[in-house]
Amino acid sequence: MVGLLALSLVGCAGLGESLSTGFGLWGGNEKTDKPAPLAEIKPAVAVKTQWQASAGAAGDYVFTPAIAAGSVFAAGYGGSLARFEGDSGKLQWRVETGKKLSGGVGVGEGLVMVATRKGEVLAYDLDGKSLWQAQVSSEVLSAPQASDGVVVVRAADGQIFGLDAHDGKRKWVYQRALPTLAIRSHAGVVVSRGGVFAGYAGGKLVAISLSNGILGWEANVAQPRGATELERIADITSLPVVDGNHVCAVAYQGRVACFDILSGNPVWARDMSSLTGLALDKSNIYVSDARGAVHALDKNSGASIWKQDKLLFRRVSTPVVAGSHIAVADLEGYVHVLSREDGSFAGRAATDGSAVGAEPQMLGQNILVQTRNGGLFSLAIQ
């Protein structure tokens, strides 16, 4: 999978070039470590496909759908942008943007937003009518976000742009240098409580003001360690999560850590390596680590609650909390449902056989996934 497996030689070799190695970004040697076979389970629940639809193949990118106004908005690399009814999957409209798209869909402030590998940001209304187009510094690998009149777009060169939601004009830009070697990631930003939270290469988590792009604080989720450049990679390649007064993030070859949302002061941290990220509920944080194990940690202390290690090297997605269960997806398109209480397997469903690169989402009581082949699946736990 190019999205997370490529190492971009940013700065030295030029943005977009990648280094192909046997280095095991998923926790082992990619040439020799085979995905664990599917463990036999005794299902406690049935996981059924409520509906499925096609959004268009992802190509070498990772596309995340968006859920809003009772609908699912999804796009594909070829330029198709579509809206589906959330209950039935019925196509409501589809537009051809005429562009090669490179990231997921964002919905907010009455806008449906996508972006391209040339750094073009395209905004439509909820009925699919084109409203405006803007330009940022480089390709956009993540979904634009919109709140309080501002559209926030993260470019692959590390710059974050604040655009006017009315016409797309630039309001501010946040810039920081990237290291020579960094993991190519589709992680974007989280907008919450008037702040924009983003993880960076080198294990940095930043909070910037939504209104003007000024840095509020910067915190260390991880510190690069090791003798070689590859060993020293400690990048945040997934979205942080915001919960009450805390914001939490996890880094590859680093730590999972939580910070005070206002000051950036550390609350707790523990060693953990993850490429895909975390989710939380009122008690726990759930993390898929770089080897494919799924962990439940106490939200207040980071103490281990349980670990499910029978999905090793299956490139497990970000977890999603689904009622009394946790769901993750893998490189073969399987969706695994785990018990929130002890991490045991409760159920499993197949999709179209292609990898689920984007994080699963909750569509009401159902689990929504988008596969690399462009399949959209709404799965009900019964």
C-alpha positions as CSV (number, residue, x, y, z in Angstrom):
1,M,0.0,0.0,0.0
2,V,1.6,3.2,-1.1
3,G,-0.3,5.5,1.3
4,L,1.5,4.4,4.5
5,L,4.2,2.1,3.3
6,A,6.1,4.5,1.2
7,L,8.9,6.6,2.7
8,S,8.9,10.0,1.1
9,L,12.3,11.6,0.7
10,V,11.0,15.1,1.5
11,G,13.4,17.9,0.7
12,C,16.4,15.8,-0.4
13,A,14.8,13.9,-3.3
14,G,11.7,16.0,-3.8
15,L,8.2,15.7,-2.6
16,G,6.4,12.6,-3.9
17,E,9.4,10.5,-4.5
18,S,9.7,7.4,-2.3
19,L,12.2,5.0,-1.0
20,S,11.5,1.3,-1.5
21,T,13.0,-0.9,1.2
22,G,12.4,-4.1,3.0
23,F,12.2,-2.1,6.2
24,G,9.1,-3.3,8.1
25,L,6.9,-0.3,8.7
26,W,4.2,-2.7,9.9
27,G,6.4,-4.1,12.6
28,G,8.5,-6.7,10.7
29,N,10.2,-7.5,7.5
30,E,7.7,-6.9,4.7
31,K,9.4,-9.6,2.5
32,T,9.2,-12.4,5.1
33,D,6.6,-11.6,7.7
34,K,3.3,-13.0,6.3
35,P,-0.1,-11.9,7.6
36,A,-1.4,-14.1,10.3
37,P,-4.1,-16.5,9.0
38,L,-7.6,-15.8,10.1
39,A,-8.2,-17.3,13.5
40,E,-11.3,-19.5,13.8
41,I,-13.9,-17.9,15.9
42,K,-17.2,-18.7,17.5
43,P,-19.3,-15.6,16.6
44,A,-21.1,-14.0,19.4
45,V,-22.8,-11.6,17.0
46,A,-23.7,-11.6,13.3
47,V,-22.0,-8.9,11.1
48,K,-24.2,-8.4,8.0
49,T,-23.8,-6.1,5.0
50,Q,-26.7,-3.6,5.3
51,W,-25.8,-2.1,1.9
52,Q,-22.8,-1.6,-0.4
53,A,-22.0,0.9,-3.1
54,S,-19.1,2.0,-5.3
55,A,-17.2,5.3,-4.8
56,G,-14.4,4.6,-7.3
57,A,-11.0,3.0,-6.8
58,A,-8.4,4.7,-4.6
59,G,-5.3,4.2,-6.8
60,D,-2.2,4.9,-4.8
61,Y,-4.1,7.0,-2.3
62,V,-6.3,6.5,0.8
63,F,-9.9,7.8,0.6
64,T,-12.0,8.4,3.7
65,P,-15.8,8.9,3.4
66,A,-17.6,11.6,5.3
67,I,-20.9,11.3,7.1
68,A,-23.3,14.2,7.4
69,A,-27.0,15.1,7.0
70,G,-28.0,11.5,7.1
71,S,-25.8,10.8,4.0
72,V,-22.4,9.3,3.1
73,F,-20.1,11.3,0.9
74,A,-17.3,9.5,-0.9
75,A,-14.8,9.9,-3.7
76,G,-12.3,8.1,-5.8
77,Y,-9.0,8.8,-7.5
78,G,-10.6,9.0,-10.9
79,G,-12.5,12.2,-9.9
80,S,-15.9,10.9,-9.0
81,L,-17.6,12.5,-5.9
82,A,-20.9,11.0,-4.8
83,R,-23.6,11.3,-2.1
84,F,-25.4,8.1,-0.8
85,E,-28.4,7.7,1.5
86,G,-27.1,6.6,4.8
87,D,-29.9,4.2,5.5
88,S,-30.0,2.4,2.1
89,G,-26.9,3.3,0.2
90,K,-29.0,4.7,-2.6
91,L,-27.1,7.1,-4.9
92,Q,-28.4,10.6,-4.4
93,W,-26.0,12.3,-6.8
94,R,-22.7,11.9,-8.4
95,V,-20.5,14.5,-10.0
96,E,-17.3,14.2,-12.1
97,T,-14.9,16.7,-10.9
98,G,-12.6,16.4,-13.9
99,K,-9.6,16.1,-11.6
100,K,-7.4,13.3,-10.2
101,L,-8.3,13.3,-6.5
102,S,-5.9,12.4,-3.8
103,G,-7.7,12.2,-0.4
104,G,-10.9,11.8,1.4
105,V,-14.0,13.9,1.5
106,G,-14.7,16.6,4.1
107,V,-18.1,17.9,5.0
108,G,-18.8,21.0,7.1
109,E,-20.2,24.6,6.9
110,G,-22.6,23.5,4.2
111,L,-19.7,22.3,2.0
112,V,-18.5,19.0,0.5
113,M,-14.8,19.2,-0.1
114,V,-12.2,17.2,-1.9
115,A,-8.6,17.9,-3.1
116,T,-6.2,16.9,-5.7
117,R,-2.6,15.7,-6.2
118,K,-1.8,19.2,-7.7
119,G,-3.0,20.9,-4.5
120,E,-6.4,22.1,-5.8
121,V,-9.2,22.3,-3.2
122,L,-12.7,21.8,-4.6
123,A,-15.8,22.9,-2.8
124,Y,-19.4,21.8,-3.6
125,D,-22.7,22.4,-1.8
126,L,-24.7,19.5,-0.3
127,D,-26.5,19.1,-3.7
128,G,-23.3,18.6,-5.6
129,K,-23.1,22.1,-7.1
130,S,-19.6,23.5,-7.6
131,L,-19.0,26.6,-5.5
132,W,-15.3,27.4,-5.6
133,Q,-11.7,26.2,-6.1
134,A,-8.6,27.1,-4.3
135,Q,-4.9,26.3,-4.6
136,V,-2.5,25.2,-1.8
137,S,1.2,24.5,-1.9
138,S,1.3,20.7,-2.8
139,E,-0.8,17.6,-3.1
140,V,-3.4,17.0,-0.4
141,L,-3.5,13.5,1.0
142,S,-6.3,14.0,3.6
143,A,-9.8,15.3,3.8
144,P,-10.3,19.0,4.2
145,Q,-12.1,20.1,7.4
146,A,-14.5,23.0,7.9
147,S,-15.6,24.8,11.1
148,D,-16.6,28.3,12.1
149,G,-16.2,29.7,8.6
150,V,-12.8,28.2,8.0
151,V,-11.8,25.4,5.7
152,V,-8.6,23.7,7.0
153,V,-6.4,21.9,4.4
154,R,-3.2,20.1,5.1
155,A,-0.7,19.8,2.2
156,A,1.8,17.0,1.9
157,D,4.7,19.4,2.4
158,G,3.5,20.0,6.0
159,Q,1.8,23.3,5.5
160,I,-1.7,23.8,6.9
161,F,-3.9,26.3,5.2
162,G,-7.0,28.2,6.6
163,L,-9.3,29.1,3.8
164,D,-12.4,31.2,3.9
165,A,-15.4,28.8,3.7
166,H,-17.4,31.4,1.6
167,D,-15.0,31.8,-1.3
168,G,-11.8,29.7,-0.7
169,K,-9.6,32.7,-0.2
170,R,-6.5,32.2,2.0
171,K,-6.9,33.5,5.5
172,W,-3.7,32.0,7.1
173,V,-1.0,29.4,6.6
174,Y,1.0,27.4,9.2
175,Q,4.4,26.3,8.1
176,R,7.0,24.0,9.6
177,A,10.0,22.1,8.2
178,L,9.8,18.4,7.6
179,P,12.8,16.0,8.1
180,T,14.6,14.6,5.1
181,L,13.1,11.2,5.6
182,A,9.4,10.9,6.6
183,I,6.6,8.4,6.3
184,R,4.1,9.4,3.6
185,S,0.8,9.6,5.5
186,H,-2.8,10.5,4.7
187,A,-3.5,11.8,8.2
188,G,-5.0,15.3,8.2
189,V,-6.1,17.4,11.1
190,V,-8.7,17.4,13.8
191,V,-10.6,20.6,14.4
192,S,-12.1,21.0,17.9
193,R,-12.9,23.7,20.4
194,G,-11.5,26.5,18.2
195,G,-8.2,24.6,17.7
196,V,-6.5,22.6,14.9
197,F,-4.6,19.6,16.1
198,A,-2.1,17.8,13.9
199,G,0.7,15.3,14.3
200,Y,4.0,15.6,12.4
201,A,7.2,13.7,11.6
202,G,9.6,13.6,14.4
203,G,6.8,12.9,16.9
204,K,5.5,16.5,17.3
205,L,1.9,17.2,18.1
206,V,0.8,20.8,17.5
207,A,-2.3,22.9,18.4
208,I,-2.9,26.0,16.3
209,S,-5.7,28.5,16.4
210,L,-8.5,28.0,13.9
211,S,-9.1,31.7,13.5
212,N,-5.6,32.8,12.6
213,G,-3.2,29.8,12.4
214,I,-1.0,30.9,15.2
215,L,0.7,28.1,17.1
216,G,-0.7,27.6,20.6
217,W,1.5,24.8,21.8
218,E,3.8,22.0,20.6
219,A,4.3,18.7,22.5
220,N,6.5,15.7,22.0
221,V,4.7,12.4,21.5
222,A,8.0,10.7,20.6
223,Q,11.7,11.4,20.5
224,P,13.6,10.0,17.5
225,R,16.1,7.3,18.6
226,G,18.5,5.0,16.9
227,A,21.7,4.9,14.9
228,T,20.3,5.2,11.4
229,E,17.8,7.5,9.7
230,L,15.3,4.6,9.4
231,E,15.6,3.7,13.1
232,R,15.1,7.4,14.0
233,I,11.8,7.7,12.2
234,A,9.2,8.6,14.9
235,D,6.4,10.1,12.9
236,I,2.8,10.7,13.9
237,T,1.0,9.2,10.9
238,S,-2.6,9.1,12.2
239,L,-5.1,11.6,13.5
240,P,-5.1,12.7,17.2
241,V,-8.2,12.3,19.2
242,V,-9.8,14.9,21.4
243,D,-11.7,14.0,24.5
244,G,-12.9,16.6,27.0
245,N,-9.8,18.4,28.3
246,H,-7.3,16.0,26.7
247,V,-5.9,15.4,23.3
248,C,-4.1,12.1,22.6
249,A,-1.9,10.8,19.8
250,V,0.4,7.9,18.9
251,A,3.6,7.8,16.9
252,Y,5.4,5.1,14.9
253,Q,8.4,3.8,16.9
254,G,7.4,6.1,19.7
255,R,4.7,6.5,22.3
256,V,1.0,6.9,22.8
257,A,0.5,10.0,24.9
258,C,-2.3,12.3,26.2
259,F,-1.9,16.1,26.8
260,D,-3.9,18.9,28.4
261,I,-5.8,20.4,25.5
262,L,-5.3,24.0,26.6
263,S,-1.6,24.0,27.6
264,G,-0.1,20.9,25.9
265,N,1.2,19.7,29.2
266,P,1.7,15.9,29.3
267,V,-0.9,13.8,31.3
268,W,0.6,10.4,30.6
269,A,2.6,8.5,28.0
270,R,3.7,4.9,27.4
271,D,5.8,3.2,24.7
272,M,3.8,2.1,21.7
273,S,4.3,2.1,17.9
274,S,1.4,2.7,15.6
275,L,0.9,3.8,12.0
276,T,-2.9,3.8,12.0
277,G,-4.0,5.4,15.2
278,L,-6.4,5.2,18.1
279,A,-10.0,5.6,19.2
280,L,-11.5,6.1,22.7
281,D,-14.6,5.7,24.7
282,K,-15.5,7.0,28.2
283,S,-13.0,4.6,29.9
284,N,-10.4,3.3,27.4
285,I,-8.2,4.2,24.5
286,Y,-7.9,1.6,21.8
287,V,-4.8,1.4,19.6
288,S,-3.8,-0.7,16.6
289,D,0.0,-1.1,16.9
290,A,2.4,-1.4,14.0
291,R,2.5,-5.2,14.2
292,G,-1.3,-5.6,14.0
293,A,-2.1,-6.1,17.7
294,V,-5.1,-4.2,19.1
295,H,-4.7,-2.8,22.6
296,A,-7.1,-1.3,25.2
297,L,-5.5,1.1,27.6
298,D,-6.9,3.0,30.6
299,K,-7.7,6.5,29.4
300,N,-6.6,8.1,32.6
301,S,-3.3,6.3,33.1
302,G,-2.4,4.4,30.0
303,A,-2.4,1.1,31.9
304,S,-3.0,-2.0,29.8
305,I,-6.5,-3.5,30.0
306,W,-6.2,-6.1,27.2
307,K,-4.4,-7.0,24.0
308,Q,-5.6,-8.9,21.0
309,D,-2.6,-10.3,19.1
310,K,-4.1,-12.7,16.6
311,L,-4.1,-10.2,13.7
312,L,-0.3,-9.8,13.4
313,F,1.0,-8.2,10.1
314,R,-2.6,-7.9,8.8
315,R,-2.1,-4.1,8.5
316,V,-4.9,-3.4,10.9
317,S,-6.8,-0.1,10.6
318,T,-7.6,2.4,13.3
319,P,-10.2,1.0,15.7
320,V,-13.7,2.3,15.9
321,V,-16.0,2.0,18.9
322,A,-19.2,0.2,17.9
323,G,-21.5,0.0,20.9
324,S,-20.3,-2.7,23.1
325,H,-17.6,-3.7,20.6
326,I,-14.5,-2.5,18.8
327,A,-14.1,-2.9,15.0
328,V,-10.9,-2.9,12.9
329,A,-10.4,-3.7,9.2
330,D,-7.4,-5.3,7.5
331,L,-5.4,-5.7,4.3
332,E,-7.8,-8.3,2.8
333,G,-10.9,-6.2,3.5
334,Y,-12.1,-8.2,6.5
335,V,-13.8,-6.3,9.3
336,H,-13.1,-7.8,12.7
337,V,-15.5,-7.1,15.6
338,L,-13.9,-7.5,19.1
339,S,-15.4,-7.4,22.6
340,R,-14.8,-4.1,24.4
341,E,-14.6,-6.0,27.6
342,D,-11.7,-8.3,26.9
343,G,-10.7,-8.0,23.2
344,S,-12.0,-11.4,22.2
345,F,-13.3,-12.0,18.7
346,A,-17.1,-11.5,18.5
347,G,-17.7,-11.5,14.8
348,R,-16.2,-11.0,11.3
349,A,-17.4,-9.8,7.9
350,A,-15.8,-9.8,4.4
351,T,-16.0,-6.9,2.0
352,D,-14.5,-7.0,-1.5
353,G,-11.1,-8.5,-0.7
354,S,-9.1,-5.3,-1.1
355,A,-7.5,-3.5,1.8
356,V,-9.3,-1.0,4.0
357,G,-6.8,1.9,4.3
358,A,-9.0,4.5,5.8
359,E,-10.3,4.4,9.3
360,P,-13.7,2.8,9.7
361,Q,-16.5,5.1,10.8
362,M,-19.8,4.8,12.6
363,L,-22.9,5.4,10.5
364,G,-25.6,5.4,13.1
365,Q,-25.3,1.9,14.7
366,N,-23.5,0.5,11.6
367,I,-19.8,0.3,10.7
368,L,-18.9,2.1,7.5
369,V,-15.7,1.2,5.6
370,Q,-14.3,2.2,2.2
371,T,-11.9,-0.2,0.5
372,R,-9.0,0.4,-1.9
373,N,-11.1,-0.9,-4.8
374,G,-13.7,1.8,-4.0
375,G,-16.3,-0.4,-2.2
376,L,-18.4,1.3,0.4
377,F,-19.9,-1.1,2.9
378,S,-22.4,-0.4,5.7
379,L,-22.1,-3.3,8.2
380,A,-24.7,-4.0,10.9
381,I,-23.8,-5.9,14.1
382,Q,-26.8,-8.1,14.9
